[in-house]
Amino acid sequence: MPDGSSQVKRGRKFDQVLKGARDVFMADGFEGASVDDIAKAAQVSKATLYSYFPDKKLLFMEVARHECNRQAEMAMDGIAPDTPIRDALTDMATQLLDFITSPFGQRMFRICVGESDRFPQLGREFYESGPKLVHDRLVAFISEGVTKGVLAVDDVPLAADQFAELCKADIFPRMVFSMASTFSKAEKDRVVIGAVDMFMARYAVRT
């Protein structure tokens, strides 16, 4: 797949191409994914595939961006404006941890880390479409909490990063070092409750 273009073209079969590419990247990784296999999985011609995505990195990042956006929207859109701050944080932490531990989340992380030496831009772009997206959503949420007077935070970006890291305690290291790839609801609930308790102990306004 030729490299160099940064233009994504949308068309009638755009979503079909994304779904096929997602399946192939999940199965074969970034380097192992071939144009023929992606076109076959998407049930389109190679010409159609090239017309939408002239660069494989561009296609990979669009797959990652699409999924990360979908997960972020699910996490944020399901929170009503009047939801108590603890309940909202619990919902967000649960969604974040579910994504991190999902087969897709784990596979995408390993692909980007594995290819980062040869394709450093891939890692940077994945950060922009994944972790930074979560960071920005958390910043907006925490800022709103400060405005409402339920949170007292001097450094909102740092607090957002702290919360995201708290949500990965215990589970993420075990996942990264292949000690476990699946986690029970009880294991995840333990981390979520601990993350929210810690965050609220530091930043919640006492009434």
N, C-alpha and C positions, 0 to 999 in steps of 0.2 A: 504494500500500500504506500503510495508516494508520500513523502513527508514535506513539510514546509508551509502548507496552507493553514490558515487559522479560521477559515470561513465554514460555518455550518449552514447547509441549505435544508429547509424543511419542505416536506411534500406529503402526499397522501400516504406513503408507506413509511414515514419517519418513525412512528411508534413501533411498527413491525420490525424495522431494522434494529432499533434499540433493544427490543426483547430478544431477538436472535443473538445480537452481540453480547448481551448480558449472559445468556446461557453458555456461549462459547468461552468468554473470558472466565467465567466461574469454573468451567471444566478444565481449560487448558492454560490459564494464566495469560499475561499480556504478550510475552514473546512467543508462546506456543500457539496463540490464536492466529489462524490463517484467514486470508480474504475469502478463499473458497468455502471454508467451513462456516464463516459468518454469513456469507451470502446464502448458503444452503439452509442454515438454521433460520434465517429471516425470510426464506422463500422469495428472494429477489435475485435479479441478475447482478453480476459484478459491476456492470455499468451503472445500475441504479445505486448500488452501495457507494461507488466512487462519487457519484453526483451529489450524494448527501454528505459524505465524509471522505475527503481526499487524503486524510491523515489518520493512521490507526490510533495515535495518541489522542487525537481529537475525539475519536469515537469512544475510546475508553473513558475519557474524562466526562463526556456527555452521559454515558451510562452511570458513572459514579455521581455526577451532579444531579441527574434525574432522581436517582434513588435517595440521595441525601436530602434533596428538597422535599420529596414525598414524605420521608420520615419526619423531617422538621415540621412540616405542615401538620402532620397527624398529631405531633406532640403539642404544638401550640394552639391549633384550631380547636382542639377538644377541651380547652380550658376556658370556662366562662369568666367574664370580667370580674364578677363578684366572688370568685372562688377564693377561699382563705389561702393565704400565702403558703402555709405548710402543705395543704392539699395540692396546690398547684406545683410546688417544688417536687412533691412525691410523684405526681404524674409525669413531670418532665424527666426526673431521674430514672423512672421505670422505662420510659420510652427510649432514653439514651442508652441504658444498659442493655435493653432488648436488642437495639440495633448493633451495638458493639459486639455482642455475643452471637448475633445471627450468622448463619453460613455466609451470607453476602458480605456483611461487615468484616468478618474474619478474613475472608478470601481477598477482599479489596485491600485490606491493610497489609497482608502478606505480599501481595503482588507489588504494591508500591514500595515497600521496604526492600523486597528482593531485586527490584529494577532500579533502585535509587542511585546506585553507583554508575550504571551506564546511562541512565536517563534521569539526571537530577531534577530536570524540569517537571517530570512526571510526579515526583513527590511534592514539589511546590504546588503544582496545580491541584493535586488531590487534597492538599491542606486547604486550599482556597475553596474547594467545592464540598469539603466534608467538615473537618474540625473547625475551620474558621466560620462556616455557616452556623454551626452549633454555638460557637462563641458569640457571634453577632446576635443570635436570637436570645441567648442568655443575658447579654448586655442590655438589650432592649427591655427584657422582662424585669431585671433587677432595677434598672433605672426607673421603671414605672412603679416598682415597689417603694423606691426612695421618694418619688413624687407623692405617692399616697400616704407616706409617713409610717409605713409598716416595716421598712428596712432602713438602717443607718449604715451607709457604705461610703467611704471616702474615695476608694479606688475601685470603681465598678468593673473595669476590664479584668483586674486582678481577681476580684471576687467571682467573676464568671468562670475564669480558669480554675480557681480553687474548687468551685462546685463540680465542674466537669471531672477534675481529677479525683475528688472524693467519690464520685459515682463509679470509678474504676478500681477502687481499693480491693485488694485481695484477688479479685477475679481476673483482672487484666494481666497481671504478671503470670498467673497460671496458664492463661490462654496463650500468651506470647511464647512461653517456653514449652508449649505443647504438653503441659501437665494435665490439661483438660480442655475439651472443646465444647462440651455441653454443661449447662449449669441448671440446677433445680430452682423452682420458684422460691423455695426457702433460702437458698444461697443468695439469690439476687435481692430478695426482700431484706435480708440482713444488711447488705451493702447500701441499699436505697435508704432504709431507715436511719442507718448510721450517718450517711451523707447529709440527709436533711436535718437530723438532730445537731450535727456539728455546725452546719451552716447557720441554722437558726440561733444556736448558742452564741455565735460570734456576731451576727448581723441583725437579728430581729430586734425591733424596738419594744422595750418593756412597757406595758401599760398597767 
